[in-house]
Every structure is written in structure tokens, then in C-alpha cells.
């Protein structure tokens, strides 16, 4: 897993609440066990017409939000089923941070396991990020996980809190397997006793 320390990037505003995991990655694409290759299907039913052509009005198809590294959305992002593919598709598309007022618990845990920072901001602050990103395509933020701050070039700046363990794992690029492997020599020593 890639360490996440500081993300500077364009914000893609998804002005919707209660975005569920089937909207993030529709079930018909859950046919592989690899983590890669799901980004092309992210928000498939919102991004594309049934014939596969892009919907011009969807945020990820608009040039001002191309290459976005940060996704901003409404409350309760990632609700619905527990599919890890939702986090995989977000990471594979290129997002490193998702900003929302709140997240579904399992989706939030899946983000941490896949090197994505699910950054829960107070409702008013998250709405402000959404509004600025909608009004100004190309709007960018700097999310500094070491300093626990999020800021823009116009001077808006906000501190945030994150669980120390989750923060350390993201900073060091450790998922559960990576954490376990840190103790590999001790595990081997124990097993040979």
C-alpha cells in the first residue's frame, strides 16, 4: 500500500448524500479478485449512458475536474453493502482522499485498508468544500496527514482529527497484512519454539 502523507489535488464535487456502494461500483462488475481495474467502472451508472458513452453532466466527465485526487460528497458516503470493491474502485480511479460529513463504518474501514483517507469534516465545512469545488472547477486542496490539516490556496484552513492508529497506518502505507509482516521474525521465532 502506498503511504499517504500529503495530497495536493483538484477536488471533484459529488453533490449527493447517501451514496451507496452499489452506486460507487455496480454489482455486475464484481467479477475479479484483483484490486486493480475497477476505476473504469467507478460510478458507472452515473458516468455513462447505457450505450457506454459518457454523460456530459456527470462531474467526473467534466474537464474542470479531470485528474482529481480528492472526492467531496454529502453525508453517509459509502453506505449499503460491505463490498471492498467500492474502495478499490475509488483508489484505482486515482482518488487518495474522500471528504464527506460522515461515512458508513465498513466503507470507512475499507478506505483505510486501501490507502484512502476518508476525511469526515463538520457538515458546514464539508458543504463549503463542495460549494467551492462546484463554483470553481479546478478548485484544489492540500490535505496534510502529518499536520492533520486541510487547506486551499485562498487561505481556508482547517485542522482535523484522526485515530492515531489509522493515521500511522496511512503514513507508513500499512494494511493489516503489512502490519502483521512487521512482526514476521517474532512470529517465526514463536512458531519454531
N, C-alpha and C positions, 0 to 999 in steps of 0.2 A: 504494500500500500504506500502511495506517495505521501510523504509528510506534508502537512498543511500548516504553514506559519503565517503567511501574509498573502492575501489575494487582492489584486488590483484589477478591476474589470468593469465592463459595462453591465448594467442591470436590465434584465428582461422582466417587464412587469406583467404578471398574470393576475389580472384583477378579478379573481374568483375565490370564494370561500368554499370549504368542504370539498376540496379536490381529492377524490379518492384514487386508490392505487390502480383501479381499472381504467381510469381516465389517464393516469400517468403512463401506464403500459398495458394496453388491452390484452385480454387473456389469450387471444389467438396467436400472440407472438411468444408465448411462454413455452417454447419447444426445445430450448437448448439449456445446457447446464453451465456453459461458459458465461463469464460476466461480460465479455466484450460483445459488441454488435447490436446492443439494444437501443443505442442512441438514435438510430434511424427511425425507430418506432415510437419514440417519446411523444406523448400527446397525439398519437396517430390520428384519432378520430376528430380532433380539433385542428390538426395541422393540414390534413389532406381531405380532398373530396373522395367519394367512393371510387372514382377512376384513377386515383393516385396523384392527381395534380394538386399543387399546394393551394391552400386557402389564403388569399392575399390579406384577409383581415386578421389572421392569427398572428400574435405577437412574434413568434419565432420565425415567421416568414417575412418579417418587415426588415428592410435594410438597416434601419437605425439601431436595431438590437442584435445584429449579426455578431457572432463571436462572443456573446455574453458569457461571463463566468459566474454571474450571480443571478439567481432567480428570486423575484419577490412575489409573494402571493398573499391571499387572505388567510383568515384563521382556519384552524383544523386541517392543515395541509397533510396529505398522506393518510387520510382515514380509509376505512374499508378493509380489504383483506390484507393479510400479513406478508404478501409476496415481496421477497427481497429484490426481485427484478425491477421494482419501481426505483429503488436506489441505484441499481446497476444502470438503468437507462438514463437517469439524471447524470450520473458520473460519466457514462460513456458519451453523452452528448457534449460534455465539457463544463458542466456546472460544478463548482467547488463549494459554493455556499448557497443555501436556500434561506431566505428571510421571510418570516411569517409571524403573526402574533402567537400562534400555537401550532403544535404538530401532534399527530397521532403517535402514541408511545412506541409502537412497534416500528413504524416508519422512521421515527427519530433514532431508535437504536440501530436500525439498518443503515442509516446515513453514517453514523459513527463508525460502523464496521467497514464502510466503503470509502472512507476518506473525504466525506462531505460534512461540512459544518451546518447543522440545522440551527440557525440563529433565530431564537424567539425574542422578538423585541416587543415592548409595550404596544398595545393596539394603535395608539395615536402616532407613535414613531414609525411603526411598520406602514401605516397608511400614508404617512408623509413620504417615505421612500417610494411607495407605489405611485403616488401622485407626481412626484418629481420625475420618475422614470417615464411615466406616460406623457407628461408635458414636454419633456426634453429627451427625445431619442438620442442615445449615445451617453446618457447620464451614467456616470461611473462612481464607484465606491472603492474605498480601501478598507478591507477587513484585516485587522492585525490581531491574530490569535495570541501572539506573545504578549502584547499590551492589553488585549481584550478591549479593543476599540473598533468602532466603525465610523468612517468619516468620508465626506465628499470634498471636492475642490473649492466649494463655495464657503466652507467654514463650518458646516454642520458636523458635529462630532458627538458620539455617544459611547459611553462605556457599557460593557455587558458582562454578565456573569456566566460561568460555565463550570460544571463539575470538574474538580481538579484531575480526576482520573481520566475523564473523557478528553480533557484538554491535553494532557500528557500524551495520550494515545495518538491524537491527531498530530501533535507537534512532532512526534517521533515516527509516525507512519506505522503504527502497530494496530493490527486487528487481533482477534482472540488467538489466532494461530501464531502470529508474531510475538504476542505476549508469552505464550506457552514456550515457544522456542528460545526465549531468553533464559529459560531455566533448563535447557536441554541437558547440560552437563550434570546438574543436580539430579534430574530425573534418571539419567543413565546410571549415575553413581548409586542411586537408591535401588534401581532395578537389579544391579549386579551384586547387592549385598546378600 
